[in-house]
Amino acid sequence: MKPTNAGDYVKNIFLQRSERDEQRKVGASNISNECTRCLADDLLGIYRPQSRYNMGAKIGTAIHEFLEHHNTDDTALKEHHVTLGEIPGYGVVGSTTDLYLPREGLVVDFKTTDREKLKWYKRANEEEPSELELSSVSHARKVINRYQAQAQLYAMGLENEGYEPAAVQIVFICRDGKVIEEDVYALQKMKYNRELAHAVFDRAAGIWAWLQDEHNNVSSLPSDEDCYYCNFVR
């Protein structure tokens, strides 16, 4: 028998495909993507493999699991599956919320990041938009908008089940954090807006319908100017 190389042994554990890797239908994180080309890829099930080899993504998954298993609040819904709606010809679309606090109707979504990016998220969250703001702040503001839209979709799914969501809130958690008080940061709460959630969902349904009419001609669709995958990987 070939001797074990511990490095290869550990790498193979990381490279095992997870349930998330096997996901074929879109969820809230896909639908809220402002990049039309990438959302179309996701709707068609075109696999983008970069996340499987991203150590940051593995750490992010571990943080989510830690928060789920160490949360002792029995009234909270943790990693709760919801149904967002149905796209004609595509099927029922579901997703999983990170945390819902029924007592106050608060939908919470965890986002892992690093300390450098968190600096810009804080500025985008705390400063008023300006035409003269740094591009890093502008980009952070756009990312925040996407995350807020994703959380609104979760809230809509919870409302579809009979819950009464009132607000959504994003919590950033640094993968390279040193001090919890500084490296865990929550955005201001945003009031639940079902119309916004429906608009985000209907956009995905519209893209799916267009793909059927155009025989899945995904390459003709535009990429978002800030899309990392389209700009640096594709």
N, C-alpha and C positions, 0 to 999 in steps of 0.2 A: 504493500500500500504506500502511495506517495506521501512523504512527510507533510504535515500541516504547516502552512505559512500563516502565522497569526494575522498578519496584515490583510492577506487575501480573504481569510476567514471572516474577519470583521467587515470588510468591504462588501462581501457577498450578502451579509445580513442587511446592510443599508440598501443594497440594490434590489432586494426582493420587492416584487410588485405588491402594492397595497390595494385595498378596496377603492381608495381614491384614484389610484392609477388605472383601475379597471372601469371607472365610471365612463359611461358612454353617452348618457343624456346630460343636457345642460342643467345647471342649478343657478342660484341667485348670483354667485360670484361670476359666472360666465355672462349671464344676461345683463349685468350692470357694466360690463366692459364697453367702453366708448369706442373701441376699435371695431368697426364693422367687419373688416376682413377676419379678425380673430374670432369674433362671435360666430360668423358664418362657418369657419373651420370647426368650431365646437359643435354647432348644430349638426354638421355633417359627420361628426365623429372622427375628424382628422386629428390624429394623435400628435401632440407637440411634446417631445420627450424631455425637454430641458429640466422640468421640475423633478423628474425622477432622480436626476443626478445632482440636484441642488442641495447642498448640506444645510443651507439656511431653511429650506422647506422642511427638512427632516426635524430640525430643532423646533421649528414652528409647530409641527404636529405634536411633538413631545410636550410643548408648553400647553397646548390645548388639552391634551390628555391629563396633564398634571392638574389643571384648573378644574376639569370635570370631576376627577376622582377625589380631590381634596376639598371640594366645596361641600360643607356640611349643612347648608341651608336646604331643609327638606321641602320647603315651599317652592323652590326654584325648579324650572325646567331646564335641564342641561342636555346639550346635544340632542335636541328634539326635532324630529322630522316633521315637516309641514308640506302641504300641497299648495303650490303657487297658482296653478291654473292648468288649462289645457290648450295646446297649440294645434289647430286643425291639421291633420295629416302627419303630425309629429308625435303627439301623445301628451300624457299628463306630465307636468313638470313639478318636481319636488325639490326640496332643499333641506338643510339641517341648520337650525339656529344654534349658536354657541350657548346662549343663556337668555332666559326670559324670567323676569320677576313679576309674577301675577299681581302681587299686592299693590304695586304702583304702575302696572302696565308698561314696564320698561324692557325693551329689547336691547340686549347688549351683544356687540360683536367684537371679538378679540382680533387684533391685527399685530402680528409680530413684525418688528422692524429692527433697525440698528440706531445707535445713538446719533450718528451723523444725520440720518434722515429725520429722526425725531425732532431735531433742532428746527428743521424747516416746517414740519407739521405744526409745531408749536407756534411759529411765527404766522403761518397761514391761518391758524385757528384764532389767534389773538389780535391780528392786525386787520384793519380794513383793506379791501382790495384797492390796488393803485396801479395806474398805467406805468409807473416808474419802479415797481417792485422788482426784485431780483427774479431771474428765470427759475431759480430753485424754489422760491416761494410760490410762484405761479404754478409750477408743476405740482408742488405739494397740495395746493388748493384744488387742483384738478383730481388728484388721487383721492383726496378727502370727499369730494363730490361723488366719486364712484362708490366709495365705501358707504356713504350715507344712502345712496340709491339701493345698494345691496341690503342694508339693514331695513330699509323701507319694504323691500320685497319679503323679508322674513316676517315683518309685522303684518303684512297683508296675508301671508300664509297662516299666521296665528289667528288673525281675525276670521279667516275662512273656517277655522275649527271652533269658533265660538268664544275665543278669548277677546279681551278688550284692550289691545295695545294703545298706549297713549303717547309714547315717545320712544325714540331710538338713541343709542349712544355708542360711540366707538371708543374702545380702549386700546391704546398702543402699548406694546410690551417689547422692550429691547432684548434681542437675543444676546447682545454683548453687554447687557446692563451690569452695573456695579452696585448701585444703591436703589433699592425698590422705590423709595420715596421720589426719586428723580427720574427713574427709567421706566416707570409705569405711568402713563398719562392718558387722561380721558378728555375727549372733546366735549363741548357743551352739548346738552341734550337737544335733540331736534324733534319737534312735534310730528307725530305720525301723520302721514299724508297719503291716503289711499289713492287719490288721483295721480300722484307722482308715481307710486308703485305700479299702477295700471299702465301708465304711459311707458314705463321702462319695459314692462312685460309685453305690451302690444308692439313695441319696436322689434323685439325678438321674433314675435309672430309674423310681423311684416317682412323681416329678412328671410324667414323660412319660406313664406309664400313666394317671395321673389326668386329664391333659389329653385323652387319647383318650376316656375314659369321659364326660368333661364337655364334649366337643365343642369343645375349645380355649377354654374359658371362662376365659381368663387374667386377666381384670379382677377376678375374685372372689378371687384369691389374695392373701395378705398380703405387705406390704413389710416389710423389716427396718427397725427404728426408726432405725438409723444409716446407711441407704442414701442416699448423696449424690444419685444419679440420681432416686430416687423422691421425695426431699424437696425438691429444688431445680430439677430439670429436667423431670421428668414432668408 
